[in-house]
Amino acid sequence: MSSSSSASAVPPEDDVCSVCHDRFRIPCQANCSHWFCGECIIRVWHHGPAVQACKCPICRRLINLLVPAPLSDQEDDPQLHRILGEIQHYNCIFGGAPRSLTQRLQDLPFFIRRLFRELMDPQRTLPLVFRARMMMMVALSAIYVLSPVDILPESLDSAILQVCWGSLDSLMTC
């Protein structure tokens, strides 16, 4: 895929999308002047972190603006409207414009779904599961310490402390 130094309204005719290696469907130009299919670049964004702009697959610069090429022959296509809506959503999030609290609250379900999907992604599970497990252990420990309900009997608490302090004493004498 070629990169032109100046922004143009339509992609070069002999060019193809660098993601799908096919002719452009709903062509979009990134702020780095590279062209992609609208669906392809949105898929690249959905594959990455939820709260971070995607990087250009060619030059690795952060994409903070996607400009769709003018289309006239597919005005009634529902997929076109869906992709253009996602591009508009992407531009709203990463375009640099200030966002109100209500806009952030409206985007919360979207980000929660994306974060949950990232947690379930087998390519990223180990660091995220480890981090989630550590946060859960800290939260459960805090709940146990602050809770008025005594889950473990007092005699067990002293035995646990003796084991822990005994281990620390043996480490200190070495």
VEXMAR-406501 format. One record per residue (C-alpha): residue in one letter; x, y, z. Coordinates in steps of 0.02 Angstrom, whole numbers. Example, Ala and Ser with C-alpha at 12.3 -4.5 7.8 and 13.67 -1.06 7.14 Angstrom:
% residues 2
<r r="A" xx="615" yy="-225" zz="390"/>
<r r="S" xx="684" yy="-53" zz="357"/>
END
This chain:
% residues 174
<r r="M" xx="0" yy="0" zz="0"/>
<r r="S" xx="73" yy="167" zz="-48"/>
<r r="S" xx="75" yy="320" zz="60"/>
<r r="S" xx="48" yy="489" zz="-20"/>
<r r="S" xx="123" yy="643" zz="58"/>
<r r="S" xx="-37" yy="744" zz="42"/>
<r r="A" xx="-210" yy="692" zz="95"/>
<r r="S" xx="-328" yy="649" zz="-47"/>
<r r="A" xx="-516" yy="623" zz="-50"/>
<r r="V" xx="-507" yy="448" zz="-126"/>
<r r="P" xx="-376" yy="310" zz="-118"/>
<r r="P" xx="-266" yy="276" zz="-270"/>
<r r="E" xx="-354" yy="161" zz="-394"/>
<r r="D" xx="-214" yy="31" zz="-401"/>
<r r="D" xx="-196" yy="24" zz="-212"/>
<r r="V" xx="-265" yy="-110" zz="-93"/>
<r r="C" xx="-302" yy="-117" zz="93"/>
<r r="S" xx="-146" yy="-170" zz="189"/>
<r r="V" xx="-252" yy="-267" zz="314"/>
<r r="C" xx="-359" yy="-377" zz="200"/>
<r r="H" xx="-253" yy="-356" zz="40"/>
<r r="D" xx="-411" yy="-330" zz="-61"/>
<r r="R" xx="-492" yy="-181" zz="-148"/>
<r r="F" xx="-555" yy="-48" zz="-29"/>
<r r="R" xx="-729" yy="-70" zz="42"/>
<r r="I" xx="-785" yy="89" zz="130"/>
<r r="P" xx="-612" yy="169" zz="113"/>
<r r="C" xx="-549" yy="272" zz="260"/>
<r r="Q" xx="-393" yy="378" zz="272"/>
<r r="A" xx="-300" yy="386" zz="437"/>
<r r="N" xx="-215" yy="543" zz="502"/>
<r r="C" xx="-49" yy="469" zz="440"/>
<r r="S" xx="-119" yy="471" zz="260"/>
<r r="H" xx="-130" yy="282" zz="243"/>
<r r="W" xx="-291" yy="206" zz="173"/>
<r r="F" xx="-386" yy="56" zz="244"/>
<r r="C" xx="-556" yy="-24" zz="227"/>
<r r="G" xx="-667" yy="50" zz="362"/>
<r r="E" xx="-712" yy="-122" zz="428"/>
<r r="C" xx="-530" yy="-179" zz="428"/>
<r r="I" xx="-464" yy="-33" zz="530"/>
<r r="I" xx="-609" yy="-47" zz="653"/>
<r r="R" xx="-568" yy="-232" zz="671"/>
<r r="V" xx="-385" yy="-185" zz="707"/>
<r r="W" xx="-448" yy="-66" zz="842"/>
<r r="H" xx="-563" yy="-198" zz="919"/>
<r r="H" xx="-417" yy="-321" zz="925"/>
<r r="G" xx="-310" yy="-201" zz="1028"/>
<r r="P" xx="-334" yy="-125" zz="1201"/>
<r r="A" xx="-507" yy="-54" zz="1232"/>
<r r="V" xx="-459" yy="118" zz="1292"/>
<r r="Q" xx="-316" yy="151" zz="1173"/>
<r r="A" xx="-314" yy="213" zz="994"/>
<r r="C" xx="-253" yy="85" zz="869"/>
<r r="K" xx="-87" yy="101" zz="782"/>
<r r="C" xx="-70" yy="112" zz="594"/>
<r r="P" xx="-27" yy="-62" zz="528"/>
<r r="I" xx="99" yy="17" zz="409"/>
<r r="C" xx="191" yy="156" zz="502"/>
<r r="R" xx="140" yy="111" zz="683"/>
<r r="R" xx="86" yy="290" zz="722"/>
<r r="L" xx="-67" yy="311" zz="834"/>
<r r="I" xx="-223" yy="341" zz="732"/>
<r r="N" xx="-326" yy="479" zz="811"/>
<r r="L" xx="-434" yy="520" zz="659"/>
<r r="L" xx="-516" yy="415" zz="522"/>
<r r="V" xx="-590" yy="505" zz="372"/>
<r r="P" xx="-705" yy="400" zz="263"/>
<r r="A" xx="-701" yy="432" zz="76"/>
<r r="P" xx="-862" yy="501" zz="1"/>
<r r="L" xx="-977" yy="359" zz="-54"/>
<r r="S" xx="-1129" yy="380" zz="-164"/>
<r r="D" xx="-1176" yy="209" zz="-233"/>
<r r="Q" xx="-1208" yy="116" zz="-67"/>
<r r="E" xx="-1316" yy="240" zz="30"/>
<r r="D" xx="-1447" yy="109" zz="81"/>
<r r="D" xx="-1325" yy="-25" zz="141"/>
<r r="P" xx="-1351" yy="-60" zz="328"/>
<r r="Q" xx="-1171" yy="-122" zz="346"/>
<r r="L" xx="-1111" yy="45" zz="277"/>
<r r="H" xx="-1210" yy="138" zz="410"/>
<r r="R" xx="-1143" yy="22" zz="546"/>
<r r="I" xx="-961" yy="46" zz="492"/>
<r r="L" xx="-981" yy="235" zz="473"/>
<r r="G" xx="-1060" yy="240" zz="647"/>
<r r="E" xx="-912" yy="146" zz="720"/>
<r r="I" xx="-790" yy="262" zz="631"/>
<r r="Q" xx="-883" yy="412" zz="702"/>
<r r="H" xx="-878" yy="331" zz="875"/>
<r r="Y" xx="-690" yy="302" zz="856"/>
<r r="N" xx="-663" yy="483" zz="805"/>
<r r="C" xx="-767" yy="544" zz="953"/>
<r r="I" xx="-662" yy="442" zz="1075"/>
<r r="F" xx="-488" yy="474" zz="1006"/>
<r r="G" xx="-510" yy="634" zz="905"/>
<r r="G" xx="-451" yy="744" zz="1048"/>
<r r="A" xx="-614" yy="838" zz="1075"/>
<r r="P" xx="-664" yy="863" zz="1257"/>
<r r="R" xx="-795" yy="739" zz="1315"/>
<r r="S" xx="-930" yy="773" zz="1442"/>
<r r="L" xx="-968" yy="663" zz="1591"/>
<r r="T" xx="-1130" yy="603" zz="1510"/>
<r r="Q" xx="-1035" yy="550" zz="1353"/>
<r r="R" xx="-912" yy="454" zz="1460"/>
<r r="L" xx="-1054" yy="368" zz="1554"/>
<r r="Q" xx="-1138" yy="324" zz="1389"/>
<r r="D" xx="-976" yy="243" zz="1330"/>
<r r="L" xx="-954" yy="142" zz="1491"/>
<r r="P" xx="-1052" yy="-12" zz="1432"/>
<r r="F" xx="-950" yy="-16" zz="1272"/>
<r r="F" xx="-785" yy="-11" zz="1368"/>
<r r="I" xx="-844" yy="-141" zz="1495"/>
<r r="R" xx="-889" yy="-260" zz="1353"/>
<r r="R" xx="-720" yy="-230" zz="1271"/>
<r r="L" xx="-625" yy="-255" zz="1436"/>
<r r="F" xx="-722" yy="-416" zz="1470"/>
<r r="R" xx="-683" yy="-477" zz="1294"/>
<r r="E" xx="-498" yy="-438" zz="1324"/>
<r r="L" xx="-503" yy="-536" zz="1486"/>
<r r="M" xx="-573" yy="-687" zz="1394"/>
<r r="D" xx="-449" yy="-674" zz="1249"/>
<r r="P" xx="-331" yy="-824" zz="1256"/>
<r r="Q" xx="-189" yy="-720" zz="1183"/>
<r r="R" xx="-192" yy="-602" zz="1333"/>
<r r="T" xx="-262" yy="-705" zz="1475"/>
<r r="L" xx="-106" yy="-740" zz="1577"/>
<r r="P" xx="-58" yy="-563" zz="1626"/>
<r r="L" xx="-239" yy="-507" zz="1644"/>
<r r="V" xx="-294" yy="-660" zz="1743"/>
<r r="F" xx="-143" yy="-644" zz="1856"/>
<r r="R" xx="-179" yy="-460" zz="1884"/>
<r r="A" xx="-364" yy="-494" zz="1914"/>
<r r="R" xx="-323" yy="-634" zz="2035"/>
<r r="M" xx="-205" yy="-521" zz="2132"/>
<r r="M" xx="-335" yy="-382" zz="2140"/>
<r r="M" xx="-466" yy="-507" zz="2197"/>
<r r="M" xx="-351" yy="-572" zz="2335"/>
<r r="V" xx="-316" yy="-396" zz="2397"/>
<r r="A" xx="-502" yy="-353" zz="2394"/>
<r r="L" xx="-550" yy="-513" zz="2486"/>
<r r="S" xx="-413" yy="-484" zz="2615"/>
<r r="A" xx="-475" yy="-307" zz="2644"/>
<r r="I" xx="-654" yy="-369" zz="2661"/>
<r r="Y" xx="-599" yy="-502" zz="2786"/>
<r r="V" xx="-501" yy="-377" zz="2891"/>
<r r="L" xx="-640" yy="-247" zz="2890"/>
<r r="S" xx="-784" yy="-370" zz="2910"/>
<r r="P" xx="-864" yy="-386" zz="3082"/>
<r r="V" xx="-902" yy="-569" zz="3045"/>
<r r="D" xx="-767" yy="-686" zz="3110"/>
<r r="I" xx="-743" yy="-818" zz="2975"/>
<r r="L" xx="-592" yy="-903" zz="3055"/>
<r r="P" xx="-592" yy="-938" zz="3243"/>
<r r="E" xx="-472" yy="-840" zz="3354"/>
<r r="S" xx="-370" yy="-995" zz="3394"/>
<r r="L" xx="-334" yy="-1020" zz="3209"/>
<r r="D" xx="-279" yy="-838" zz="3192"/>
<r r="S" xx="-147" yy="-861" zz="3327"/>
<r r="A" xx="-86" yy="-1024" zz="3247"/>
<r r="I" xx="-70" yy="-939" zz="3078"/>
<r r="L" xx="25" yy="-795" zz="3157"/>
<r r="Q" xx="144" yy="-915" zz="3245"/>
<r r="V" xx="179" yy="-1006" zz="3082"/>
<r r="C" xx="208" yy="-842" zz="2990"/>
<r r="W" xx="316" yy="-766" zz="3127"/>
<r r="G" xx="408" yy="-930" zz="3150"/>
<r r="S" xx="451" yy="-929" zz="2966"/>
<r r="L" xx="509" yy="-750" zz="2978"/>
<r r="D" xx="616" yy="-789" zz="3132"/>
<r r="S" xx="701" yy="-933" zz="3042"/>
<r r="L" xx="736" yy="-821" zz="2892"/>
<r r="M" xx="807" yy="-684" zz="3004"/>
<r r="T" xx="930" yy="-801" zz="3091"/>
<r r="C" xx="1006" yy="-865" zz="2927"/>
END
